[in-house]
């Protein structure tokens, strides 16, 4: 399923007090996402990092908001819950 997302150009690194802002897709667990997300190895300040980026026509963009986002906190691990 294609989810509505807000994307920004990847070449515009965003910083926060916690460090470099990473794409939402890096830790998304949505099972039916069909958006054009591809894992890529990118260099950030000289360090190679794997990121999941919105890629169309060889242009990489970061997802900063997505209506279909399911993060680590939203996933049930099963054994801990009753």
Secondary structure in CASP SS format (residue, H / E / C, confidence):
PFRMAT SS
TARGET T0000
AUTHOR 0000-0000-0000
METHOD secondary structure of the structure
MODEL  1
X C 1.00
X C 1.00
X C 1.00
X C 1.00
X E 1.00
X E 1.00
X E 1.00
X E 1.00
X E 1.00
X C 1.00
X C 1.00
X C 1.00
X C 1.00
X C 1.00
X E 1.00
X E 1.00
X C 1.00
X C 1.00
X E 1.00
X E 1.00
X C 1.00
X C 1.00
X C 1.00
X H 1.00
X H 1.00
X H 1.00
X H 1.00
X C 1.00
X C 1.00
X C 1.00
X C 1.00
X C 1.00
X C 1.00
X C 1.00
X C 1.00
X C 1.00
X E 1.00
X E 1.00
X E 1.00
X E 1.00
X E 1.00
X E 1.00
X E 1.00
X E 1.00
X C 1.00
X C 1.00
X E 1.00
X E 1.00
X E 1.00
X E 1.00
X E 1.00
X E 1.00
X E 1.00
X E 1.00
X E 1.00
X E 1.00
X C 1.00
X C 1.00
X E 1.00
X E 1.00
X E 1.00
X E 1.00
X E 1.00
X E 1.00
X E 1.00
X E 1.00
X C 1.00
X C 1.00
X C 1.00
X C 1.00
X C 1.00
X H 1.00
X H 1.00
X H 1.00
X C 1.00
X C 1.00
X C 1.00
X C 1.00
X C 1.00
X C 1.00
X C 1.00
X C 1.00
END
